[in-house]
Amino acid sequence: MPAYDLQKAEDLKRTWTDRLVMAKADKPELKRFEGKVGRVVTVNWSGKALVDFSDGAWYDIPASEEYLTPLAPDDPNRAKYDPKANSAQAHPERKS
């Protein structure tokens, strides 16, 4: 089992937590997130960002610009993220 670098984990957490991001769709494993904006909830000790794409689940994606694109404050894609949209609501709206 590899030794954890606590300082690196804390640095990743400080850098990525609460940032709006888009997954890089050129990675086959991230293709399903193409065009979606998510919020990094936290970064775990394995260096993976837990990303909420407002679909009721969190996804662990490496906290790296190789896998995630952080959105600038003036990026128009930020409007795609709806913090209230969540399929895990107590009483979700019915879809017709």
C-alpha positions, 0 to 999 in steps of 0.5 A: 500500500502506498504511503499517503502524502498528507501535504499533497492531499491537503493542497489538492483539497484547497485547490479543487474544493468548491470549484465548478469544473467540466470533465475532459471528454477526450478521456473515454471514461469521462465521455458520459460527462461531456457538456456537463458542469459539476462542483467539486465537493471535496478531494479524498485521500487518494487524490480524487475529486468528488464531483457533483453533476447535480444528478444525485450522485458524486463521481470520483475523478482524479483531481488534475487538469489532465481530467478536469477543466476548472471554469473561470468566474466569467465562463458562460458554462457556469450557467449550466450548473444548477445547485438545486437540480438533484435527482435525490430529492425527497419529493422529486418533480414528476416527469411527463 
